[in-house]
Amino acid sequence: MEYAQLGQTNIQVSKICAGAMSFGQAGTMHDWTLDAFETEQVVKHALDLGINFFDTANVYSKGTSEEYLGKAIKNNVDRDKVVLASKVYFNPGRLSKDAINREIDGTLKRLNTDYLDLYIIHRFDYNTPIEETMSALNDLVISGKVRAIGASAMYGYQFYNMQQIAIDKGWTTFSAMENHYNLLYREDERELIPICQQMGVSLMPYSSLAAGRLARPAWSANTLRSETDIVSKGKYDHTQATDQVIATRVNEIAKKYDASMAQIAIAWQWGKGVTSPIIGATKAQYFDDAIGAFDIRLTSADIDFIEEPYVPHKIIGAISKNPEAGEILLDADKK
């Protein structure tokens, strides 16, 4: 395993982050999530491989993702040997001071820990003043409940404004950005990613393998997740005609290096400056495959060949307004 510094903090994270959306009581958010026993087996294997970075959220499977992850960590590793990240936003009050203070306590209780390494705002809140949100997050760092803060999918100007207010006030600034970024969705290369790089903010993108579409030659698979995941369908299936060409080229490069498609997609992200792509695994063996990406060194010609067919996409991730109360699966295919 290789490790990297998270933003400008002293936190060292594995260059693969284990995504915990795959953990939790099935049917509370997705039908394909792992139960507590299965979660622990996957977490234990990730730890054995040297993965120390785990990402979850307060709303994943109605809090059971945090519960299952917390139990698995407690049973298998000392707390100070792992980096735990969770999120706040899809909850009553969004990113108000009262909501942040309430939600962090709930997250800490479910994770069975007295501090969080990285606290991420899940989206931009159009109803709460930026100063209120950044002040509340800074207070959590001062109190010791949180070590570092991050943001997730939003527009570049929003992230810049929030970061600049923290700088102006002398408050804690964001150290990480968890945005939607992979070979099939590269819209953040226009604004958000350059801003993060300018400000020394680590990239830890979600959906790094496009929900499997960058990990297999066929667009869909005969699995419970592929058949029932309405979010991934909403994110990717409407652009299959153009994006399948990219996936096919990833497969060609994978054959060239005698590697898996997932390894090529991950190696591409590291080559683009990503610190730690999030890999959501429902099987422990997926992490074995992912770490094989450390052996891949893509040439500039490889990268040009894979990237060349890309066409602009509609924005998927950042939102133009707060969703209705209780809405979490924003990108779901509702047709």
C-alpha positions in Angstrom: 0.0 0.0 0.0 1.1 3.6 -0.7 0.1 6.5 1.5 -0.3 10.3 1.0 -0.8 13.4 3.0 -4.4 14.6 3.2 -4.4 18.2 2.1 -2.2 20.3 4.2 -2.8 18.3 7.4 -0.6 15.8 9.1 -3.0 13.0 8.3 -1.7 10.1 6.2 -4.2 8.2 4.1 -3.9 5.1 2.0 -4.1 5.9 -1.7 -7.2 3.8 -1.9 -10.2 4.8 0.2 -12.8 2.2 1.1 -16.3 3.5 0.5 -18.9 2.4 3.0 -22.1 3.1 1.0 -21.8 -0.7 0.4 -22.4 -1.3 4.1 -25.7 -1.2 5.9 -29.1 -2.7 6.4 -30.4 -3.7 2.9 -33.6 -2.0 1.8 -33.0 1.2 3.9 -31.3 2.9 1.0 -30.1 0.3 -1.5 -31.0 -3.4 -1.8 -27.4 -4.6 -2.3 -25.7 -3.5 0.9 -23.8 -5.8 3.2 -25.0 -6.8 6.7 -22.8 -6.4 9.8 -21.0 -9.7 9.5 -20.3 -9.2 5.7 -19.2 -5.6 6.4 -16.6 -6.8 9.0 -15.2 -9.3 6.6 -14.7 -6.7 3.9 -13.3 -4.1 6.4 -10.9 -6.7 7.9 -9.6 -7.6 4.4 -9.1 -3.9 3.5 -7.1 -3.4 6.7 -5.0 -6.5 6.0 -4.1 -4.9 2.6 -3.0 -1.6 4.3 -6.1 0.4 3.6 -6.6 2.8 6.5 -9.1 5.3 4.9 -12.8 4.7 5.2 -15.6 7.0 4.0 -19.2 6.9 5.1 -22.1 9.3 5.7 -24.8 9.9 8.3 -27.6 9.0 5.8 -26.1 5.9 4.3 -28.6 3.1 4.9 -30.2 5.3 7.6 -27.1 5.3 9.8 -26.5 1.6 9.7 -23.4 2.1 7.5 -21.8 4.1 10.2 -22.9 1.5 12.8 -21.5 -1.5 10.9 -18.3 0.3 10.0 -17.7 1.4 13.6 -18.2 -2.1 14.9 -15.9 -3.6 12.3 -13.2 -1.0 13.1 -13.6 -1.5 16.9 -13.2 -5.3 16.5 -10.1 -5.3 14.2 -7.8 -2.3 14.6 -6.7 0.4 17.1 -8.7 3.6 16.4 -5.6 5.8 15.8 -4.5 3.5 13.0 -7.4 4.4 10.7 -8.8 7.6 9.1 -12.6 7.8 9.4 -14.6 10.2 7.2 -18.3 10.9 7.3 -20.7 13.5 6.0 -23.4 15.9 6.9 -26.1 17.7 4.8 -29.0 15.2 3.9 -30.6 15.8 7.3 -33.0 18.3 8.9 -31.4 21.7 9.1 -28.8 20.9 6.4 -25.6 22.7 7.3 -26.9 25.1 10.0 -24.9 25.3 13.2 -27.5 23.4 15.1 -27.8 20.7 12.5 -24.0 20.2 12.3 -23.6 20.0 16.1 -26.5 17.5 16.3 -25.4 15.4 13.4 -21.7 15.1 14.5 -22.8 13.7 17.8 -25.0 11.1 16.1 -22.2 10.1 13.8 -19.7 9.7 16.6 -22.1 7.6 18.5 -22.9 5.3 15.6 -19.2 5.0 14.7 -18.4 4.3 18.4 -15.6 6.9 18.5 -15.0 10.2 20.3 -13.6 11.9 17.2 -13.8 11.9 13.4 -10.7 12.4 11.3 -12.5 14.0 8.4 -16.0 15.6 8.4 -17.3 16.4 4.9 -20.2 18.6 3.9 -22.2 16.4 1.5 -23.5 19.2 -0.7 -23.7 23.0 -0.8 -26.5 24.4 1.4 -28.4 27.2 -0.3 -30.4 28.1 2.8 -27.6 28.5 5.4 -25.1 31.4 5.3 -21.6 30.2 4.4 -20.2 31.9 7.5 -22.5 29.9 9.8 -21.4 26.6 8.3 -17.7 27.3 8.3 -17.8 28.7 11.8 -19.6 25.6 13.0 -17.1 23.3 11.4 -14.2 25.3 12.8 -15.7 24.9 16.3 -15.8 21.1 15.9 -12.1 21.1 15.1 -11.4 23.3 18.1 -13.4 21.0 20.3 -11.5 18.0 19.2 -14.5 16.2 17.7 -13.1 16.6 14.2 -9.5 16.7 13.0 -10.1 18.0 9.4 -12.9 19.1 7.2 -13.8 18.5 3.6 -16.5 19.2 1.0 -18.3 17.1 -1.6 -19.9 17.7 -5.1 -20.5 21.4 -5.6 -19.7 24.1 -8.1 -16.2 25.6 -8.2 -17.3 29.1 -7.2 -19.2 27.7 -4.1 -16.2 25.8 -2.9 -13.9 28.8 -3.5 -16.2 31.1 -1.6 -16.4 28.8 1.4 -12.7 28.2 1.5 -11.9 31.9 1.1 -14.2 32.9 4.0 -12.4 30.4 6.2 -9.1 31.8 5.2 -10.2 35.4 5.8 -11.6 34.5 9.3 -8.6 32.4 10.3 -10.9 29.3 10.5 -10.1 25.7 9.5 -10.1 25.3 5.8 -11.1 22.3 3.7 -8.5 19.6 3.2 -10.4 17.3 0.9 -12.8 17.3 -1.9 -15.1 14.3 -2.6 -16.5 14.9 -6.0 -17.9 12.9 -8.9 -14.9 12.2 -11.1 -13.9 9.3 -13.4 -13.1 8.6 -17.0 -16.8 8.8 -17.9 -17.5 12.0 -16.0 -14.8 14.8 -16.1 -16.8 18.0 -15.9 -15.0 19.1 -12.7 -11.8 19.4 -14.7 -13.1 22.8 -15.9 -13.3 24.6 -12.5 -13.5 22.6 -9.3 -10.4 20.5 -9.7 -8.1 23.3 -10.6 -9.3 25.3 -7.6 -8.6 22.3 -5.3 -5.2 21.9 -6.8 -4.5 25.6 -6.4 -5.5 25.5 -2.7 -3.7 22.3 -1.8 -6.9 20.3 -1.3 -6.8 16.5 -1.8 -9.1 14.9 -4.3 -10.9 11.7 -3.1 -13.5 11.2 -5.8 -16.5 9.0 -5.5 -17.8 6.7 -8.2 -14.2 6.1 -9.4 -15.2 3.1 -11.4 -18.6 4.5 -12.6 -20.5 1.9 -10.6 -18.6 -0.9 -12.4 -18.9 0.5 -15.9 -15.2 1.0 -15.9 -14.4 -2.4 -14.4 -16.0 -4.8 -17.0 -16.3 -5.0 -20.8 -20.1 -5.2 -20.6 -22.0 -2.1 -19.7 -24.2 -3.9 -17.2 -23.8 -7.1 -15.2 -26.1 -9.8 -13.9 -25.8 -8.7 -10.3 -28.3 -7.4 -7.7 -26.6 -4.1 -7.7 -26.5 -3.7 -11.4 -30.2 -4.6 -11.7 -31.5 -2.5 -8.8 -29.1 0.5 -8.5 -31.3 3.3 -9.8 -28.7 5.9 -8.9 -26.0 4.5 -11.1 -28.5 4.1 -13.9 -29.4 7.7 -13.6 -25.8 8.8 -13.6 -24.5 6.8 -16.5 -27.1 5.0 -18.6 -28.3 8.1 -20.5 -24.8 8.5 -22.0 -24.1 4.9 -22.7 -23.8 5.4 -26.5 -20.8 7.8 -26.1 -19.3 6.5 -22.9 -19.2 2.8 -24.0 -16.5 3.9 -26.4 -14.3 5.1 -23.5 -14.9 1.9 -21.5 -13.9 -0.2 -24.6 -10.7 1.8 -24.9 -10.0 1.2 -21.1 -10.4 -2.5 -21.9 -7.9 -2.3 -24.7 -5.3 -0.6 -22.5 -6.0 -3.2 -19.8 -5.1 -6.0 -22.2 -2.0 -4.2 -23.2 -0.7 -4.2 -19.6 -2.2 -7.6 -18.7 -4.3 -5.7 -16.1 -7.9 -5.3 -15.1 -10.0 -2.4 -16.4 -10.4 -1.2 -12.8 -6.6 -1.0 -12.4 -6.4 1.2 -15.5 -9.2 3.5 -14.3 -7.6 3.9 -10.9 -4.1 4.4 -12.3 -5.6 7.1 -14.6 -7.0 8.9 -11.6 -3.7 8.9 -9.7 -2.1 10.3 -12.9 -4.6 13.1 -12.9 -3.6 14.1 -9.3 -6.2 12.2 -7.3 -5.0 11.4 -3.8 -7.3 8.6 -2.9 -10.1 7.3 -5.1 -13.0 5.8 -3.2 -13.6 2.2 -4.0 -17.0 0.8 -2.9 -16.7 -3.0 -2.5 -19.3 -5.6 -1.9 -16.7 -8.3 -2.1 -13.3 -8.2 -0.4 -11.6 -9.4 -3.6 -12.4 -6.0 -5.3 -9.7 -4.4 -3.0 -7.2 -7.0 -4.2 -7.8 -6.0 -7.7 -7.6 -2.3 -6.9 -4.2 -2.4 -5.3 -2.8 -4.0 -8.5 -3.1 -0.5 -10.0 0.1 0.5 -8.1 2.0 -1.6 -10.7 0.5 0.3 -13.7 2.3 3.3 -15.2 0.2 4.8 -18.0 2.0 6.7 -20.8 0.9 10.0 -22.1 -0.2 8.2 -25.3 -2.3 5.7 -23.2 -4.0 8.6 -21.5 -4.7 10.5 -24.7 -6.1 7.3 -26.3 -8.5 6.8 -23.4 -9.6 10.4 -23.0 -10.0 11.3 -26.6 -13.6 10.1 -27.1 -15.0 12.1 -24.1 -17.8 14.6 -24.8 -19.3 17.1 -22.4 -21.9 15.8 -19.9 -24.7 17.4 -18.0 -23.7 18.2 -14.4 -24.2 15.2 -12.1 -23.2 15.8 -8.5 -23.4 19.5 -7.9 -27.0 20.7 -7.3 -28.6 24.0 -8.2 -30.9 24.1 -5.1 -31.5 22.2 -2.0 -33.6 19.1 -2.6 -36.9 18.3 -1.0 -36.7 17.2 2.6 -35.8 13.5 2.9 -34.5 13.2 -0.7 -31.1 11.5 -0.8 -30.8 9.6 -4.0 -30.5 12.8 -6.1 -29.3 11.1 -9.3 -31.8 8.3 -9.3 -33.3 7.3 -12.6 -37.0 8.0 -11.9 -38.4 7.1 -15.3 
